[in-house]
Amino acid sequence: MRGMSHVSKPLKIAIGFSIAAVLLAVLASVISASKSSFLKGYLPILGAILFFAGLIAAIALLVTIGLYILAPLDRAARHLRRPTQFTMVDFLSLMFLFQLPMAALRGWASLREEPAIWIFYAFGWLATAAMWASSVRTLSRAGIENTWHRGVFLAFVLPAAYFGSIVFTASLFVAVVALFVEGAPSKAGAAALFALDSGLLLAFFLSAKFVRKMVAASGAEAEIDSKYDETGSRESSESLAEPMPGAEANVDHS
C-alpha cells in the first residue's frame, strides 16, 4: 500500500479551520459578554465568518475520513475497471441498509405524531440505494469478488464511512460548542459526545484496516503494481531504442 499523503491536505484544512472556528467562537463569547456596543456591532459579521469556517472544517473532515477509509478501494477501481456485477449478498446488505434511516427516523418521531415521516423515509431509502449502488459498482470495478468481504463492506464499513462520519462531525461540533460557548448544553453531555466520537474513531480505524486487507486479498494492488512496472519498463526500453539526436549526422558516410 502506498502512503497516506492523500489524506494530509484535507486533514490540515480541517484542523486549521477548526482552530479558527474555536478561536472565533471564544472571541464572539468575549464580545457578547462585554459592555461595548461598538464591538457588539461586529457580532453578525463575526458570526457569519464563524459559520463558514465551521462549514469548511466540517466538509474537510468528512473528506478526510472518506479518503482514509476508501482511498485504496477507489484507487483499485480506477485502475482495474472490471465490469459491474451483483451478488445475493449485495441485495441482502441493501435490505439491512434500508433499516438504518428507518431506525434513525423512528427515534425522531413516530408515525402517529408525524404522518409526513414517510417523505423522510422515501428520501432516506433513495439516498441509501444510491450510496449502495455506487459502492457495489466500485467493489466490482476494483475486482472484489469475495462475497464475505462484499457483505462486511456494504453492511458495516459503508455505514461507518458515510453515516458515521456525519454523526462524528456533528457530535464533535456540538461537543466543542458545549465546552466553549456559554449557555450551551452541559459538560456531561459534551463528555458523552466525546465518548461517542472516540468509538467512531475506532470504527474508522477498523474499517480502513479491513478495506486495505480486502483490497490486498483480491490481488488488486499486486496487479496495479505489475502494470506500473510493465509500463515503466516499456517506456525505458522505448527510450533506449530511440536514436540520440544528431546521431545520423555524425555517421561517417565515407
C-alpha positions in Angstrom: 0.0 0.0 0.0 1.1 3.5 -0.8 1.3 6.2 1.9 -1.5 8.2 3.3 -0.3 11.5 1.8 -3.7 12.0 0.0 -5.2 12.5 3.5 -2.8 15.1 4.8 -4.1 18.0 2.8 -7.8 17.8 3.7 -6.8 17.0 7.3 -4.6 20.1 7.5 -7.5 22.2 6.2 -9.9 20.6 8.7 -7.5 21.2 11.6 -6.8 24.8 10.5 -10.4 25.9 10.1 -11.4 24.1 13.2 -8.9 26.0 15.3 -10.0 29.2 13.6 -13.7 28.4 14.4 -12.9 27.8 18.0 -10.9 31.0 18.3 -13.7 32.9 16.6 -16.3 31.3 19.0 -14.2 32.4 22.0 -13.9 35.9 20.6 -17.6 36.1 20.0 -18.3 34.9 23.5 -16.0 37.6 24.9 -17.5 40.3 22.8 -21.1 39.4 23.7 -20.1 39.5 27.4 -18.5 42.9 27.1 -20.4 46.2 27.5 -19.1 47.8 24.4 -21.9 48.4 21.9 -19.2 49.2 19.2 -17.8 45.7 19.4 -21.2 44.1 19.6 -22.0 45.7 16.3 -19.5 43.3 14.7 -21.1 40.2 16.1 -23.2 39.4 13.0 -20.1 39.6 10.7 -18.1 37.5 13.2 -21.0 35.0 13.3 -21.0 34.7 9.5 -17.3 34.2 9.4 -17.6 31.6 12.2 -20.3 29.7 10.2 -18.3 29.5 7.0 -15.1 28.5 8.9 -17.1 25.7 10.7 -18.7 24.6 7.4 -15.3 24.4 5.6 -13.8 22.5 8.6 -16.8 20.0 8.6 -16.5 19.4 4.8 -12.7 18.9 5.0 -13.2 16.5 7.9 -15.8 14.4 6.0 -13.4 14.3 3.0 -10.5 13.2 5.3 -12.5 10.4 6.8 -13.7 9.2 3.4 -10.3 9.2 1.9 -8.7 7.5 4.9 -11.2 4.6 4.7 -12.0 4.3 1.0 -8.9 5.5 -0.9 -7.3 2.1 -1.6 -10.6 0.7 -2.9 -11.2 3.8 -5.1 -7.6 3.5 -6.5 -8.1 -0.1 -7.4 -11.4 0.6 -9.1 -10.0 3.5 -11.1 -7.1 1.3 -12.4 -8.7 -2.1 -12.9 -12.2 -1.1 -14.2 -13.8 -4.5 -14.0 -17.4 -4.9 -15.1 -20.2 -4.3 -12.6 -21.6 -7.5 -11.0 -24.3 -8.1 -8.3 -24.4 -10.9 -5.8 -27.1 -12.1 -3.5 -25.1 -10.8 -0.5 -25.2 -7.3 -2.1 -29.0 -7.3 -2.1 -29.2 -8.7 1.4 -26.9 -5.9 2.5 -29.2 -3.4 0.8 -32.1 -4.7 2.9 -30.1 -4.2 6.0 -29.0 -0.7 5.0 -32.7 0.3 4.5 -33.2 -0.3 8.2 -30.7 2.4 9.2 -32.7 5.5 8.1 -35.9 3.9 9.4 -34.3 3.3 12.9 -33.0 6.9 13.0 -36.3 8.5 12.0 -38.3 6.2 14.3 -36.3 7.7 17.2 -37.0 11.2 16.0 -40.8 11.0 15.5 -43.5 8.3 15.5 -45.8 7.7 12.5 -48.8 8.9 14.6 -47.2 12.1 15.6 -45.8 12.9 12.2 -47.6 11.5 9.2 -45.2 13.3 6.8 -42.4 10.9 8.2 -43.0 8.8 5.0 -41.4 11.6 3.0 -38.3 11.4 5.1 -38.4 7.6 4.8 -38.5 7.8 1.0 -35.6 10.3 0.9 -33.6 8.0 3.2 -34.3 5.0 1.1 -33.3 6.8 -2.1 -30.1 8.1 -0.6 -29.3 4.7 0.8 -30.0 3.0 -2.6 -27.8 5.5 -4.5 -25.0 5.0 -1.9 -25.3 1.2 -2.2 -25.4 1.2 -6.0 -22.3 3.4 -6.2 -20.5 1.1 -3.7 -21.4 -2.1 -5.5 -20.1 -0.6 -8.7 -16.8 0.4 -7.0 -16.4 -3.0 -5.5 -16.9 -4.7 -8.8 -14.6 -2.3 -10.7 -11.9 -3.0 -8.0 -12.2 -6.7 -8.6 -13.6 -7.6 -5.1 -15.3 -10.9 -5.7 -15.2 -12.4 -2.2 -18.9 -12.5 -1.0 -17.9 -12.2 2.7 -15.7 -9.2 2.0 -18.5 -7.5 0.0 -21.1 -8.2 2.7 -18.9 -6.8 5.5 -18.1 -3.8 3.5 -21.6 -2.9 2.5 -23.3 -3.7 5.8 -20.7 -2.3 8.2 -17.8 -0.3 6.5 -20.1 1.7 4.3 -22.4 3.0 7.1 -19.3 3.8 9.1 -17.7 5.7 6.3 -20.8 7.7 5.3 -23.3 7.9 8.2 -20.6 7.5 10.9 -18.6 10.4 9.5 -21.6 12.7 9.5 -22.5 11.7 13.1 -18.9 12.2 14.1 -18.6 15.7 12.6 -22.0 16.8 14.0 -21.4 15.5 17.5 -17.8 16.9 17.6 -19.2 20.3 16.7 -21.9 20.1 19.4 -19.3 18.9 22.0 -16.9 21.8 21.2 -19.8 24.3 21.4 -20.8 22.9 24.8 -17.3 23.4 26.1 -16.5 26.9 24.7 -19.9 28.7 24.4 -21.6 29.9 27.5 -25.2 28.8 27.9 -24.7 25.7 25.7 -25.6 22.1 26.8 -24.0 20.7 30.0 -20.4 19.5 30.2 -21.7 16.0 31.0 -23.4 15.9 27.6 -20.1 17.1 26.0 -18.3 14.2 27.7 -20.8 11.7 26.4 -20.4 13.1 22.8 -16.6 12.9 23.1 -17.0 9.2 24.2 -19.2 8.6 21.1 -16.6 10.2 18.9 -13.9 8.0 20.4 -16.0 4.9 19.5 -16.5 6.3 16.0 -12.7 6.9 15.6 -12.1 3.2 16.5 -14.7 2.2 13.9 -13.0 4.3 11.3 -9.6 2.7 12.1 -11.0 -0.8 11.9 -12.9 0.0 8.7 -9.8 1.4 7.0 -7.8 -1.7 8.1 -10.5 -4.0 6.7 -10.6 -2.2 3.3 -6.8 -2.5 3.0 -6.9 -6.2 3.8 -9.8 -6.7 1.4 -8.0 -5.0 -1.5 -4.8 -6.8 -0.8 -6.6 -10.2 -0.6 -8.2 -9.5 -4.0 -4.8 -9.1 -5.7 -5.7 -5.7 -6.9 -2.6 -4.0 -5.5 -0.3 -6.6 -7.0 -2.0 -6.2 -10.4 -1.7 -2.5 -10.3 1.9 -2.6 -9.3 2.7 -5.0 -12.1 1.0 -2.7 -14.6 3.1 0.2 -13.3 6.3 -1.9 -13.6 5.3 -3.1 -17.1 4.6 0.5 -18.2 7.8 1.8 -16.7 9.9 -1.0 -18.3 8.3 -0.4 -21.7 8.9 3.3 -21.5 12.5 2.8 -20.6 13.1 0.3 -23.4 11.5 2.6 -25.9 13.7 5.5 -24.8 16.7 3.3 -25.2 15.6 2.2 -28.6 15.3 5.8 -29.8 18.3 7.2 -31.6 20.2 10.0 -30.0 19.6 13.4 -31.5 22.2 14.2 -34.2 23.3 10.5 -34.3 22.6 10.3 -38.1 24.5 13.5 -38.7 27.6 12.0 -37.0 27.7 8.9 -39.1 30.7 8.7 -41.4 29.5 8.3 -45.0 33.0 7.9 -46.5 
